[in-house]
């Protein structure tokens, strides 16, 4: 042992077990404070570390208990003469001279080995957070511009509550190179923590800044624009705010409905898998034909379906009168210039209980021996191709698809699909879905401009450059079912883009999911059948394509277990609910029970960080966010006790009747 080590010895090991040691502190002191050769050290804080020399390495042990035993036989404890003990658990090994910290203990200390307090330089090695800076490189790995530019390697996120004035840091590659979760009860500081981390990242004082970062924030509470205003004003980092309020206003966020894929249409119309989904898929394929260039093809398909449907009725065993009534009923709501009550009415007319011209009807519709007429040989319904079409025309397409099924003998299909049809008609009228309804004539098919804005890109010199590093989709004004749909569509479109990128994983994107339990819950919501499926796939596969999730939630027990299980870093604020605590315990088997027991009593702005980006779980006070997100608590005393006649702190606006859901109390 070196001379310096002897000077910082605080006690000796008096008991050794495989999972726990006992250290008796040196006598002659009435507290657990030690004046070392470099500073004053309070060495008996729960969660702090001691270093125990063992051959050429230190055994790093975490303090989990403190106790004291009186040395005399009198009444009161003699503070100076009593024996003081530390209960510690071994966590890993640290070489004495250089080298990296590693988990697990391969060499156990001997009895009466000295226990030392930890120095800051040893804490840096334990947490592997040095150096903080490194020289930047160019896009090809060579020199950059300017050549003296630096980049961050680690990020300070707060200060330790165990080690005085010690900065808690995370390794940027590991923290942002995997999925992360920020968890805690409401009011514990989650939003401020997220804002603080991103502010620290983007406020790097010198070149290079994190200009290549892309954070797409699904902000369901409208909190984050305020937090990033000053960053944007500095001109170094761009912040774009897309406001979704459900309307079709030109300055609001909108999604053309043909950008939705089949699964999202199923979610939107709540189509059941067994009967409604096949009709919906057929209708979406037909809807793509409802356009100018496809009019002729669409008319041929309409004639084919009508001809098949009518000939199916003519061929069944129902009475002639019933056949005529059913056919005329179809032609009243669905007809073409070629097939209507005018063109075939006399051929299906019933006279004295007989349909005398039924053969003429067959010849007209399908031709002689099935040749000619209006049927199409080897007919195949078109596939959905995300081509533009008017939202309203999907109703006609659904009707056409139902008619096609009826033409094949499925006479109950219209009843089976009535719920889906009713929901579609409701979406045509609902004001909060105006953001989705587009006209095919005034929007482009290409998704590139939409995705470029979504990812903070601007077209330049035949390519794209970063214009905004933070893109906030403010969804505070819409209901949960809209949030679910929009979040699923945005995540799926970004994921598909990154999966097709070549080379892949060269444009990392982080999706910040605020209040994530609202749309990626462990159980399907009442709005969606399986909205969280896209996020679960991203959680499992997104890393290899450069798409990462940052999940913020106050109810970890309600979050998708698949998403949480794929998170490699956690920042946990105060958690009090037993179910949530149990979920945290399952996610972090390496954390001691003593640390977990402190979670219910963590003060505001304090958190526990653990995962790949830190070597050991650490409790810290989060760096203050400046400015704060718009999530301040209401100042009840200030707002209650006031002079007479003060203007109310809320502005009421008239609510259009169309915005009130049926059955909802407009005053609630």
C-alpha positions in Angstrom: 0.0 0.0 0.0 1.3 3.5 -0.9 1.8 6.2 1.6 -1.1 8.2 0.2 -3.4 5.1 0.6 -2.4 4.8 4.2 -3.2 8.4 4.8 -6.8 8.0 3.5 -7.6 4.8 5.4 -10.9 5.1 7.3 -11.1 1.6 8.9 -10.4 -2.1 8.5 -12.4 -5.1 7.2 -13.5 -7.2 10.1 -15.9 -9.6 8.3 -15.9 -11.0 4.7 -18.7 -12.9 3.0 -19.3 -13.5 -0.7 -21.9 -10.7 -0.9 -21.2 -8.4 2.0 -18.3 -7.0 4.1 -18.2 -5.3 7.4 -15.7 -2.4 8.0 -14.9 -1.2 11.5 -13.9 2.4 11.4 -10.8 3.6 13.1 -11.3 4.8 16.7 -10.8 8.3 18.1 -13.4 10.1 16.1 -17.0 11.1 17.1 -18.3 11.3 13.5 -18.0 9.7 10.1 -16.2 12.8 8.7 -12.5 12.3 7.8 -10.0 15.1 7.1 -8.0 13.7 4.2 -4.8 14.9 2.6 -6.7 16.5 -0.2 -10.1 17.5 1.3 -12.7 16.8 4.0 -14.6 13.6 3.2 -17.9 12.4 4.7 -17.4 8.7 4.1 -20.5 7.1 5.6 -23.2 8.2 3.2 -25.5 5.4 1.9 -24.6 4.8 -1.7 -21.1 6.1 -1.5 -18.0 3.9 -2.2 -15.0 2.7 -0.3 -11.8 1.2 -1.9 -10.3 -1.9 -0.3 -6.8 -2.9 -1.6 -6.5 -6.5 -2.7 -3.2 -7.3 -4.5 -2.7 -4.9 -7.4 -6.4 -3.8 -7.5 -9.0 -2.1 -5.4 -12.3 -3.9 -4.5 -14.9 -1.2 -4.9 -17.7 -1.6 -2.4 -21.0 0.4 -1.9 -22.0 1.4 1.6 -25.5 0.1 2.4 -25.6 0.4 6.2 -24.2 2.3 9.2 -24.2 1.2 12.8 -22.5 1.8 16.1 -21.8 -0.3 19.2 -20.9 1.1 22.7 -17.4 -0.1 23.9 -18.3 0.4 27.6 -21.0 -1.0 29.9 -22.5 2.2 31.0 -25.9 3.7 30.2 -25.5 6.3 27.4 -23.4 5.5 24.3 -19.9 7.0 24.5 -19.7 8.7 21.1 -15.9 8.9 21.0 -15.2 5.4 22.3 -18.0 3.5 20.6 -17.2 1.2 17.7 -18.6 2.3 14.3 -19.3 -0.1 11.5 -20.1 0.2 7.8 -22.0 -2.6 6.0 -20.8 -2.7 2.4 -21.5 -4.8 -0.7 -18.8 -5.4 -3.3 -19.6 -4.1 -6.8 -16.4 -4.4 -8.9 -12.7 -4.1 -9.3 -10.5 -1.1 -10.1 -6.8 -1.4 -11.0 -4.6 0.7 -8.7 -2.6 2.2 -11.5 -4.7 3.0 -14.6 -7.1 0.6 -16.2 -10.9 0.4 -16.4 -13.4 -0.5 -13.8 -15.1 -3.9 -14.2 -18.1 -5.4 -12.5 -17.8 -8.4 -10.3 -15.2 -9.3 -7.7 -12.4 -11.8 -8.5 -10.2 -11.2 -5.5 -11.6 -10.8 -2.0 -9.9 -8.7 0.6 -8.3 -10.3 3.7 -9.4 -9.6 7.2 -8.1 -6.3 8.6 -7.4 -5.0 5.1 -7.6 -1.2 5.1 -10.7 0.6 3.7 -10.1 3.9 1.9 -12.3 6.7 0.9 -12.6 7.3 -2.9 -10.9 10.2 -4.7 -12.5 12.1 -7.5 -10.1 10.7 -10.0 -11.1 7.2 -8.9 -14.7 8.1 -9.3 -14.0 9.3 -12.8 -12.5 5.9 -13.5 -15.3 4.0 -11.9 -17.9 5.9 -13.8 -15.7 6.0 -16.9 -16.3 9.7 -17.7 -12.9 11.1 -18.6 -12.1 12.9 -20.9 -15.1 15.1 -21.5 -13.9 16.4 -24.8 -12.1 15.1 -27.8 -11.0 16.4 -31.2 -13.6 16.4 -33.9 -13.2 14.7 -37.2 -14.5 15.3 -40.7 -17.2 13.3 -42.5 -14.5 10.9 -43.9 -12.8 10.5 -40.5 -10.0 13.0 -41.4 -9.5 16.6 -40.4 -12.5 18.8 -39.8 -13.2 22.5 -40.3 -12.0 24.3 -38.2 -9.2 21.9 -37.3 -9.2 22.9 -33.6 -12.9 22.0 -33.2 -13.9 19.7 -30.4 -16.9 17.5 -29.7 -18.4 16.2 -26.4 -17.7 12.6 -25.3 -19.7 12.8 -22.1 -22.6 14.9 -20.9 -23.0 16.4 -17.4 -26.6 15.8 -16.3 -26.4 16.9 -12.6 -24.5 16.6 -9.3 -24.1 13.6 -7.0 -26.1 13.7 -3.8 -23.6 11.2 -2.3 -20.2 12.7 -3.4 -19.9 16.4 -2.6 -19.7 18.6 -5.7 -19.1 15.6 -7.9 -20.6 16.0 -11.4 -22.7 13.1 -12.6 -22.0 12.4 -16.3 -23.2 10.0 -18.9 -21.4 8.7 -22.0 -23.0 10.2 -25.0 -22.5 7.3 -27.3 -24.1 4.8 -24.9 -26.9 7.1 -23.6 -28.1 8.3 -27.0 -27.0 5.1 -28.9 -29.8 3.1 -27.3 -33.4 3.5 -26.1 -33.8 5.4 -22.8 -36.6 5.9 -20.3 -37.3 8.8 -18.0 -39.8 7.7 -15.3 -41.3 9.3 -12.2 -44.6 10.4 -10.6 -46.2 13.5 -11.9 -44.5 16.6 -10.6 -41.2 14.8 -9.9 -39.4 16.6 -12.7 -39.4 14.4 -15.7 -40.0 17.2 -18.3 -37.4 19.4 -16.7 -34.9 16.5 -16.8 -35.5 15.9 -20.5 -35.2 19.6 -21.2 -32.0 19.9 -19.1 -30.3 17.1 -20.8 -31.0 18.5 -24.3 -30.1 22.0 -23.3 -26.8 20.8 -22.0 -26.2 18.9 -25.2 -27.0 21.8 -27.5 -25.4 24.5 -25.4 -21.9 23.3 -26.0 -19.9 26.6 -25.9 -17.6 26.0 -28.9 -17.4 24.3 -32.2 -18.5 21.6 -33.0 -22.1 21.8 -31.9 -24.5 18.9 -32.1 -25.9 20.0 -35.5 -26.4 16.5 -36.7 -28.8 15.6 -33.9 -32.5 15.0 -34.7 -35.0 14.9 -31.9 -38.7 14.6 -32.9 -40.7 15.4 -29.8 -44.3 14.1 -29.5 -45.4 16.7 -27.1 -48.8 15.8 -25.8 -48.9 18.5 -23.1 -47.4 21.5 -25.1 -44.5 21.9 -22.7 -41.2 21.9 -24.7 -41.4 24.9 -27.0 -40.8 27.2 -24.0 -37.8 25.2 -22.9 -36.0 25.4 -26.3 -36.8 29.0 -27.2 -33.4 30.5 -26.2 -31.5 27.7 -27.9 -33.3 28.5 -31.2 -32.8 32.3 -30.7 -29.0 31.7 -30.4 -28.9 30.7 -34.1 -26.7 27.6 -33.5 -29.5 25.1 -33.1 -32.8 25.2 -35.0 -36.2 24.4 -33.3 -39.3 23.8 -35.4 -42.7 23.7 -33.7 -45.5 21.9 -35.6 -48.9 22.6 -34.0 -51.6 19.9 -34.3 -55.0 21.2 -33.3 -57.1 19.0 -35.6 -58.0 21.8 -38.0 -57.0 22.1 -41.7 -55.6 25.6 -41.2 -52.6 26.4 -43.4 -50.2 27.0 -40.5 -51.1 23.8 -38.7 -49.6 20.3 -38.8 -51.5 18.1 -41.3 -51.1 14.6 -42.5 -52.5 13.6 -46.0 -54.7 10.6 -45.4 -53.1 8.6 -48.2 -49.8 8.6 -46.2 -51.5 6.1 -43.9 -50.7 2.5 -44.4 -53.2 -0.4 -44.1 -52.7 -1.0 -40.4 -53.2 2.7 -39.6 -56.5 2.7 -41.6 -57.5 -0.3 -39.6 -56.7 1.7 -36.4 -58.5 4.8 -37.6 -61.7 3.0 -38.6 -61.4 0.4 -35.8 -61.9 -2.4 -38.3 -62.3 -5.9 -36.9 -59.8 -8.4 -38.3 -62.3 -11.1 -39.3 -64.8 -9.4 -41.6 -64.1 -5.6 -41.8 -60.4 -5.6 -42.6 -60.7 -7.4 -45.9 -63.5 -5.0 -47.0 -61.4 -2.0 -45.9 -58.3 -3.2 -47.8 -60.4 -3.8 -50.9 -61.9 -0.3 -50.6 -58.6 1.4 -50.3 -57.4 -0.3 -53.4 -60.4 0.8 -55.3 -60.1 4.4 -53.8 -56.8 4.9 -55.6 -58.7 4.6 -58.9 -61.0 7.6 -57.9 -59.0 10.1 -59.9 -58.9 11.7 -63.3 -56.4 9.4 -65.1 -58.1 6.3 -63.7 -61.7 7.2 -64.5 -62.1 4.7 -67.4 -60.5 1.9 -65.4 -62.7 2.7 -62.4 -65.8 2.6 -64.6 -64.9 -0.7 -66.0 -64.4 -2.1 -62.5 -67.8 -0.7 -61.4 -69.5 -2.3 -64.4 -67.8 -5.6 -63.7 -68.9 -5.6 -60.0 -72.4 -4.6 -60.9 -72.7 -7.2 -63.6 -71.4 -9.9 -61.2 -73.7 -8.8 -58.4 -76.9 -8.6 -60.6 -76.2 -12.0 -62.3 -75.6 -13.6 -58.9 -79.1 -12.4 -57.9 -80.6 -13.5 -61.2 -79.1 -17.0 -60.6 -80.3 -17.6 -57.1 -83.5 -19.4 -56.1 -85.5 -16.4 -54.8 -88.8 -15.5 -56.5 -88.7 -13.2 -59.6 -90.4 -10.4 -57.7 -87.8 -10.5 -55.0 -85.0 -10.5 -57.5 -86.4 -7.4 -59.3 -86.8 -5.6 -56.0 -83.2 -6.4 -54.8 -81.7 -5.4 -58.2 -83.6 -2.1 -58.4 -82.6 -1.3 -54.8 -78.9 -1.8 -55.8 -79.2 0.4 -58.9 -80.8 3.2 -56.9 -77.7 3.7 -54.8 -75.1 2.4 -57.2 -75.2 2.6 -61.0 -73.2 3.5 -64.1 -74.1 4.9 -67.5 -74.0 1.4 -68.9 -75.8 -0.5 -66.1 -78.7 1.3 -64.5 -82.5 0.9 -64.2 -82.8 2.6 -67.5 -80.5 0.2 -69.5 -81.6 -3.1 -67.9 -85.0 -2.3 -66.3 -87.0 -3.9 -69.1 -84.8 -7.0 -69.0 -85.5 -7.7 -65.3 -89.2 -6.6 -65.3 -91.6 -9.1 -63.9 -94.9 -9.8 -65.7 -97.5 -12.1 -64.2 -95.0 -13.5 -61.7 -92.4 -14.3 -64.4 -89.1 -12.6 -65.5 -89.5 -13.2 -69.2 -86.4 -11.5 -70.5 -83.9 -12.9 -68.0 -81.8 -14.3 -70.8 -81.5 -10.9 -72.4 -80.2 -9.6 -69.0 -77.5 -12.2 -68.9 -76.5 -11.6 -72.5 -76.3 -7.8 -71.8 -74.3 -8.1 -68.6 -71.9 -11.1 -69.3 -72.3 -11.7 -73.0 -73.1 -15.0 -74.8 -71.5 -17.9 -72.9 -69.7 -15.5 -70.7 -67.9 -13.7 -73.5 -68.3 -10.0 -73.9 -70.7 -7.9 -71.8 -69.3 -5.9 -68.9 -67.4 -8.6 -67.0 -63.6 -8.6 -67.0 -61.8 -11.9 -67.5 -59.2 -12.8 -64.8 -60.3 -9.7 -62.8 -58.0 -8.7 -60.0 -58.8 -5.9 -57.5 -56.1 -3.2 -57.4 -53.8 -2.9 -54.4 -53.6 0.1 -52.1 -50.7 2.2 -53.4 -50.8 5.3 -51.2 -51.8 7.3 -54.3 -53.8 10.5 -53.6 -57.5 10.3 -53.5 -60.3 12.5 -51.9 -61.2 11.4 -48.4 -64.9 11.4 -49.3 -64.4 9.0 -52.2 -63.4 6.3 -49.7 -67.1 6.0 -48.8 -68.0 5.2 -52.4 -65.1 2.7 -52.5 -66.4 1.0 -49.4 -69.8 0.7 -50.9 -68.3 -0.7 -54.1 -66.3 -3.3 -52.0 -69.4 -4.3 -50.2 -71.2 -4.7 -53.5 -68.4 -6.9 -54.8 -68.7 -9.2 -51.8 -72.5 -9.3 -52.2 -71.8 -10.3 -55.8 -70.1 -13.3 -54.5 -73.0 -14.4 -52.3 -72.0 -12.8 -49.0 -75.4 -11.2 -48.3 -74.7 -10.3 -44.7 -71.5 -8.4 -45.3 -73.2 -5.0 -45.2 -74.5 -5.7 -41.8 -71.1 -7.0 -40.6 -69.4 -3.8 -41.7 -72.1 -1.3 -40.5 -70.0 -0.2 -37.5 -67.0 0.6 -39.7 -69.2 2.5 -42.2 -70.7 4.5 -39.4 -67.3 5.4 -38.0 -66.1 6.6 -41.5 -69.2 8.8 -41.8 -68.4 10.3 -38.4 -64.9 11.0 -39.5 -66.2 12.9 -42.5 -68.0 15.3 -40.1 -65.6 15.6 -37.1 -63.7 18.9 -36.9 -60.8 17.3 -35.0 -60.0 15.1 -38.0 -59.9 17.9 -40.5 -56.1 17.7 -40.4 -56.3 14.3 -42.1 -58.9 15.0 -44.8 -57.2 16.3 -48.0 -58.2 16.8 -51.6 -56.2 14.8 -54.1 -56.0 17.9 -56.3 -54.2 20.2 -53.9 -51.5 17.9 -52.5 -48.5 16.0 -53.9 -48.1 12.3 -53.7 -44.4 12.5 -52.8 -43.7 12.2 -49.0 -40.2 13.7 -49.3 -41.2 17.3 -48.4 -43.3 16.1 -45.5 -40.6 13.9 -44.1 -38.0 16.6 -44.6 -39.9 19.0 -42.4 -40.5 16.3 -39.9 -36.8 15.6 -39.6 -35.7 19.2 -39.6 -34.2 19.1 -43.1 -34.0 21.8 -45.8 -33.3 21.2 -49.5 -30.0 22.6 -50.7 -27.6 21.9 -53.5 -29.5 18.9 -54.7 -29.5 17.3 -51.2 -30.6 18.2 -47.7 -29.0 20.0 -44.8 -30.0 20.3 -41.2 -32.3 23.2 -40.5 -33.8 22.1 -37.2 -32.3 19.8 -34.6 -35.5 19.7 -32.5 -38.9 19.3 -34.1 -41.8 19.6 -31.7 -45.2 18.2 -32.7 -47.4 20.0 -30.2 -50.5 17.9 -29.7 -51.8 19.5 -26.6 -55.1 20.6 -28.3 -56.2 17.1 -29.5 -57.6 14.1 -27.8 -55.9 10.8 -27.1 -57.3 8.9 -30.1 -55.7 11.6 -32.4 -52.5 11.4 -30.4 -52.4 7.7 -30.9 -53.0 7.9 -34.6 -50.5 10.7 -35.3 -47.7 9.2 -33.2 -48.1 5.8 -34.9 -48.1 7.4 -38.4 -45.1 9.6 -37.7 -43.1 6.8 -36.1 -43.8 4.4 -38.9 -42.9 6.8 -41.6 -39.6 7.7 -40.0 -38.8 4.0 -39.4 -39.6 3.0 -42.9 -37.4 5.9 -44.3 -34.4 4.9 -42.1 -34.8 1.2 -42.9 -34.5 1.9 -46.6 -31.6 4.3 -46.2 -28.3 3.4 -47.8 -26.0 3.4 -46.1 -28.1 2.8 -43.0 -27.6 4.1 -39.5 -25.9 7.3 -40.7 -28.8 9.7 -39.8 -29.7 9.0 -36.1 -33.2 10.1 -35.1 -34.6 10.2 -31.5 -38.3 10.0 -30.9 -39.1 11.7 -27.6 -42.4 10.2 -26.4 -43.9 12.4 -23.7 -46.6 10.7 -21.6 -45.8 7.5 -23.5 -48.2 5.4 -21.5 -51.1 7.1 -23.3 -50.2 5.5 -26.7 -47.8 2.6 -26.0 -49.5 1.1 -23.1 -49.3 -2.6 -22.0 -52.9 -3.1 -22.9 -54.8 -1.9 -26.0 -56.6 1.3 -25.5 -60.3 1.9 -26.3 -59.3 3.8 -29.4 -56.9 1.5 -31.1 -56.6 -2.2 -31.7 -52.8 -2.3 -31.7 -51.4 1.2 -31.9 -48.3 0.4 -29.9 -47.1 -2.3 -32.3 -45.0 0.1 -34.4 -43.2 1.4 -31.2 -42.6 -2.2 -30.1 -41.0 -3.0 -33.4 -38.9 0.2 -33.2 -37.8 -0.8 -29.7 -36.7 -4.2 -31.0 -35.2 -3.2 -34.4 -34.7 0.5 -34.5 -31.2 0.6 -33.1 -29.6 -1.0 -36.2 -31.2 1.7 -38.4 -30.4 4.6 -36.1 -33.9 5.2 -34.7 -34.1 5.5 -30.9 -36.9 6.0 -28.4 -36.7 8.4 -25.4 -39.7 7.3 -23.3 -41.1 9.6 -20.6 -43.9 8.3 -18.4 -45.3 8.6 -14.9 -46.7 5.0 -15.0 -44.0 2.5 -15.9 -46.4 -0.4 -15.0 -48.8 0.7 -17.7 -46.1 1.0 -20.4 -45.5 -1.7 -23.0 -43.3 -4.3 -21.4 -41.6 -4.9 -24.8 -40.6 -1.2 -25.1 -39.4 -1.0 -21.5 -37.4 -4.2 -21.8 -35.4 -2.8 -24.7 -34.4 0.5 -23.0 -30.7 0.4 -22.1 -30.7 3.6 -19.9 -33.1 4.8 -17.2 -33.5 8.1 -15.3 -35.9 7.4 -12.5 -37.5 10.1 -10.4 -39.7 9.6 -7.4 -41.8 6.5 -7.7 -44.4 5.7 -5.0 -46.9 3.3 -6.6 -46.1 -0.3 -5.6 -46.8 -1.6 -9.1 -44.5 0.9 -10.6 -41.8 0.1 -8.0 -42.1 -3.5 -8.8 -41.7 -2.8 -12.5 -38.5 -0.8 -11.8 -37.2 -3.7 -9.7 -37.7 -6.1 -12.5 -35.9 -3.8 -15.0 -32.9 -3.4 -12.8 -31.8 -6.6 -11.0 -28.3 -5.2 -10.4 -29.5 -2.3 -8.2 -29.4 -2.9 -4.5 -32.6 -3.0 -2.5 -31.3 0.0 -0.5 -31.2 2.2 -3.6 -34.7 1.1 -4.7 -36.1 1.8 -1.3 -35.0 5.4 -1.6 -37.1 6.0 -4.8 -40.4 6.8 -3.0 -38.7 9.6 -0.9 -36.6 11.2 -3.6 -37.1 15.0 -3.6 -38.2 16.9 -6.6 -35.4 17.4 -9.2 -33.6 14.3 -7.9 -33.3 11.0 -9.8 -31.5 7.7 -10.1 -29.6 7.0 -13.3 -28.5 3.6 -14.4 -27.8 1.7 -17.6 -25.2 1.3 -20.3 -24.1 5.0 -20.1 -23.0 4.8 -16.5 -21.0 2.1 -14.8 -22.9 2.2 -11.6 -26.4 3.4 -10.5 -26.1 6.9 -9.2 -28.5 9.2 -7.4 -28.1 12.8 -8.4 -29.7 16.3 -8.4 -30.7 17.1 -12.0 -29.0 20.1 -13.6 -31.6 22.9 -13.6 -33.3 23.5 -17.0 -33.1 27.2 -18.1 -35.7 28.1 -19.3 -38.1 25.6 -17.8 -40.7 23.7 -19.9 -44.2 24.9 -19.5 -45.0 22.4 -16.7 -44.8 24.6 -13.6 -47.1 23.7 -10.7 -50.0 26.0 -10.0 -49.2 28.5 -7.2 -52.4 27.9 -5.3 -51.9 30.5 -2.6 -51.0 33.2 -5.1 -54.0 32.4 -7.3 -56.5 32.0 -4.5 -55.9 35.0 -2.3 -56.4 38.2 -4.4 -58.1 41.5 -4.5 -61.6 41.9 -5.7 -62.1 42.4 -9.5 -58.8 40.9 -10.7 -59.0 39.5 -14.2 -59.3 35.7 -14.3 -56.2 33.8 -15.5 -58.1 32.0 -18.2 -59.7 33.0 -21.5 -62.8 31.3 -22.6 -63.7 30.9 -26.2 -66.9 29.6 -27.8 -66.7 25.9 -28.7 -68.3 24.9 -32.0 -71.0 22.3 -31.5 -69.1 20.0 -34.0 -66.2 19.8 -31.6 -68.3 18.3 -28.8 -68.4 14.5 -28.9 -71.9 12.9 -28.8 -72.7 12.1 -25.2 -70.1 14.5 -23.8 -71.1 17.1 -21.3 -70.0 20.4 -22.9 -69.5 21.9 -19.5 -67.3 19.1 -18.2 
